[in-house]
Amino acid sequence: METVMEDEEYNWCEVKLHSMIPIVPEPELERESGERRRGRDIMIAIDHGPNSKHAFDWAVTHLCRLADTLHLVHAVSSLSNQIVYESTQGLMEKLAVEAFSVAMVKTVARIVEGDAGKVICKEAERLKPSAVVMGTRGRGLFQSVLQGSVAEHCLHNCKIAPIIVVPGKDAGEVSVI
């Protein structure tokens, strides 16, 4: 595990992704020179649940383009837990390989410490992505108000980028919020 970095308000650590993921050279286009960077930054909030994987699959299939950079963000309560770090690193490596094989996008991964909704919004402020994609458990209005919802918190508090909440597979043909 890499050294924990402390920003002003939260701790984070970069995840070293596996070396089997090929490095894609930057395509050279005449119209894209100088300060202008080709591609977009897309942030995906992930965890170990099936709804998170469904949101990742949706983003890679419907949103990502060739020159984009995918930023995987996983929020944990403590960065000092080695077991959590190793399982998250394994998940992020698997997702990075899948993202490259499906959409040929570069992937960067980061684990952040703190309340999930708050640190996802802080990461969005830092990255300034084109979109933030996340899954939802599909709880009803009453249950999400009582227990709180990370997706709902991000919808109300993240002003930097559009938030795309992908409903779970069980939602059927329900549209994306």
N, C-alpha and C positions, 0 to 999 in steps of 0.2 A: 504494500500500500504506500502510496506517495504521501509526502508531507501534507498535513492539513493546512490550507491557506485560510487566513482570517481576513475577511473584508470588514468594513465598518460595522455591518449589522448581522452577518451570518458567516458560517464556516462552510467550506466546500473543498472537494478534491477532484482532480482530473482522473479519469479512468484510462489507463493505458490499454488501448485496443490491440487485439492480436495482430501479429505481423503477417498473418496469412491474407489479410485484407489488402488487395492491390492498391497501390497509389495511382490515382488517375492524374495524368498530366493535364495542366490547364490548356484547353483548346485556344488557339490563337485566331482571333477574328480582327479584321482591320477596324471595324467600327467600335470595338471594345478595347480601347487603349488608355493609357495614362491612369488617372485616379479611378476610373470607372471599373468596378469589379463585376465579373460575369457571375450570374447565379444568385440565388436567394438563400437566406438563412431561414430554416424552418425548425421550430422547437417542438419536441414531442415530450410531454410529461408521461413517464412510464413507471409502472410498478410490476409486481409479479403476478398480477391478476389477468384473467382472460379478457376483460373489457379493455384493459390497457393494450393488450396484444391486438385486439380487434381495431382499436384506434390507430395503432402503428401500421397495421396492414392497410387500412383505409388511406392513410396519409401517403404511404409509399406508392400505392396503386393510383390514387386520384390526384395527388397534389404535387408530388416531387417531379422535377425535370432533371435533365442530365447534369447540369453544372451546379445544382443546388448543394448546400451543406446542411445535413441533418444534425441537429443538436438534441441528444437524448439527455433528459434530466430526471433524476430519481431523488426524491426527498426522503430522508431518514431522520429518526429522532436523535441518533448519536453516530458520529463518524468513527468512534473508537472501537466499535464492534467488528472484529475481523471477519466473522462468519457472514455478516450482512454484506460487507464490502466484497468478499469473494463471490457470493452468490449473485450480487448485482453486477459485478464485472463479467461473470459468465453470461448473464442475460444480455448485457450490452454488447458483448462480442458476438453473440449469436444474432442479435438484431442488426448489428453493423454488417455482418456478412450477408444477411438476407436483403438488407437495403441495397447493398452493392449489386447483388445478383439480380434483383428485380428492377431497380431504377438507375443503377450505376452512379449513385451519389456518395459523396464523402460523408463520414460520420464522425462526430466529436461527442464524447460522453462525459458527464459530470454528475457527481453525487453531492447533494447539498444537505446541510443539516438545519433542521428547524421545522416549523409548522408548514405542511405541504403547500397550502394555498398561498401563504405569504412568500415563501422562498421561490415558488414558481413565478410569481409576479415580479420579484426582484431579479431573477434570471432573465425574464423577458425585458425588463428595463435595461439590463446590462447588454444583452444581445441585440435588441431592437430587431426581432425577426419579422418576416413577412406574415407569419401566422403561428399561433400556439395551438397545438392539437392535443386533446386529452380525451380519455374515455370517461364514462359515467356508469355508476352501478345501477341506474334506472330506478332509484327509489322515488316514491311519490312525493308530492309537495309537502305534505304534513311531516313525513319522516325526515326529509332533507332539512326542513326548518328546525326541527327539534335536535337532530344530530349534527347538522352542519354538512356542507358539501364543498369539496375542494373546487369542483367545476363552477358551482354557483359563486364562490368567493372570487375566483378568477374572472368570471363574467362581470362582476360588479367593480372589481378593484384594479384590473389590468387595463390600463389606458393606452399602452404602447402599441399593441398589435391586436388584430382580430383573434378572438378565441373561437376555435372550432371544437365543439363537443360532439363526439361521435357516440351515438347510443350503442348499447351492446347488441350482440347478435339476436338476443331474445326479443328485442323491440320490434323486429320484423321490418316493415316498410316505413316506420316512423321517420320523418325527415330529420336532418341534422339541425341542431339549434343554431 
